[in-house]
Amino acid sequence: MSGRALSAAVAIGHFTAAFAALGMPPFFPLIFSRSLHSDASYLAGFAYVLPPLMTALSGPWWGALADRFGKKALLLRAQLGLSASFLLAGFAESAPMFLAALAFQGLFGGTFAASNAYLATVLQGQGLARTLTLLQGSARAAMVIAPAALGAFMAADSPIELYRYLALLPLGAALVVGCLPSSEAPPPKAAEDRTIDIAPALRRLAALQFAFAFGTVVTFPYFVPFAQARLGGGSPALAGVLFGLPHLVYLVSAAPLGLRLARRSPRSTLAAAFLLFAASLAGQAFSGGPTTLCLWRVVMGLAMTAGFIGLHGAVAEIAGAANAGRVFGWLDSASKWGGVGAGVVAGFAADAFGNGAPLLAGALALTLSAAAVLWAGSGAVHRDFFRLEKLRHDR
C-alpha cells in the first residue's frame, strides 16, 4: 500500500472516531437533562473535561506500549476502546454510569496519538509532517461537521441512545486498521536517530504543545456569549458560525500553507505563528463590531494553521519508527493537559473579568511561548531543540 493510501485510510479512520468524540460534547447539557434526568448543570462541564483528563494521564503509558508491542496493535486497541466506550455511554441509565463511560473513553481511546505513531513507522520527514497536518484537518472537519449533523438527531426522546449507533464508526475504523500493514522497513534515518537523545527536544515540544493547546482551547467555553455581546445581541447561530470560522480557515489553508512553509525552519514558523495567534486573540478581545471580530477570527485560523504546521515539522524531525509511540504519547498528553488547564483558567478569568478575559489569557500564553521559541534559537538550546534540522540539511 502506498504512503498516500495509508495516510488516507488512517485519516478517514480518525475522522470517524473524532466525529462522535468531538460532536457529542456540545449536547451534554441536553443529555443530562433529557436522558439522565439530572438538573445538575455543573455535570456537563465536568463531563466535557473528563475524557481529555484521562487521556492526559494514560497517553504516555500507551505510547510506551506502542513502541514495545507495535503501533498497529495499539491503534487497533484505541479504535476498539472508543467503540466500547460509546456503547457503554449509549446504555447508561444514570449520570455516574455516563461519566464512567466517558472516563473509559479517555482512558482507552487516544486514537489521535495512536494514528500519528503508526504513520511515523511508514513515513518520514516532510511526508510525515504533511500527513500530520492532514490528520489534524480531520479533527477540524469533525469539529465543524459533527455538531451540525448530530444536532438533527437531538430531538429524540433520549438523545444518549445516539451513542449506540456512533459506536459503529470506530468499530468500522478498527476493521480498516486490521487490513493495514503492521509496519514497513524503518526509514533510513532511524538508526541515526537512535544515537540521539530526544528527551530535551521532546520536553520543549511538549511544553509548546501545552501552550498551543492552552491558547486555543481557553477561547472555546465563553466565546459564544462574548460574540453575541459584540454582535449586539445577535443570534447564537451567527455566534456559532464565528466560533467555527478558524477551523474552516484551517481546512481551506492547510494544504497551500503547508507547501509554502515546508522549506522554512520549524522554529521561525512557530515563533511567527504564535505571535500572530496572540495578536488575533488580543484583537478579538478589543474588537468593536462584527466585521472586526470576523477578520480577527480569519487571522486566528491562519495563525492556528501555521502553528500546527510548525509543530508538525518539529515533531517529524524527532519522531522515528522506534520512538514514535513515546513521542506522540507525551505530546498528546501535553495537549490534553493544556486543554484541561485552559478550561479551568477560562472559568476563573471570565468570572472575574468578563467573557473577553480568556482571549487575553490565551494571548499572554502564546506571546510567552513565542519568546521561548525565539530564545531556543540560540546556543546550546538551539542545538538540542532543532538538532535534526542539521541532519535534514546534511541529507
Buried (B, 14 or more C-beta within 10 A) or exposed (E): EEBEEBBBBBBBBBBBBBBBBBBBBBBBBBBBBBBBEBEEEEBBBBBBBBBBBBBBBBBBEBBBBBBEEBBBBBBBBBBBBBBBBBBBBBEBEEBEEBBBBBBBBBBBBBBBBBBBBBBBBBBBBBBBBBBBBBBBBBBBBBBBBBBEEBBEEBEEEEBBBBBBEBBBBBBBBBEBBEEBEEEEEBBEBBEEBBEBEBEBBBBBBBBBBBBBBBBBBBBBBBBBBBBBBBBEEBEEEBBBBBBBBBBBBBBEBBBEBBEEBBEBBBBBBBBBBBBBBBBBBBBBBEBEEBEBBBBBBBBBBBBBBBBBBBBBBBBBBBBBBBBBBBBBBBBBBBBBBBBBBBBEBBBEBBEEEBBBBBBBBBBBBBBBBBEBBBEBBEEEBBEBBBBBBEEBEEE
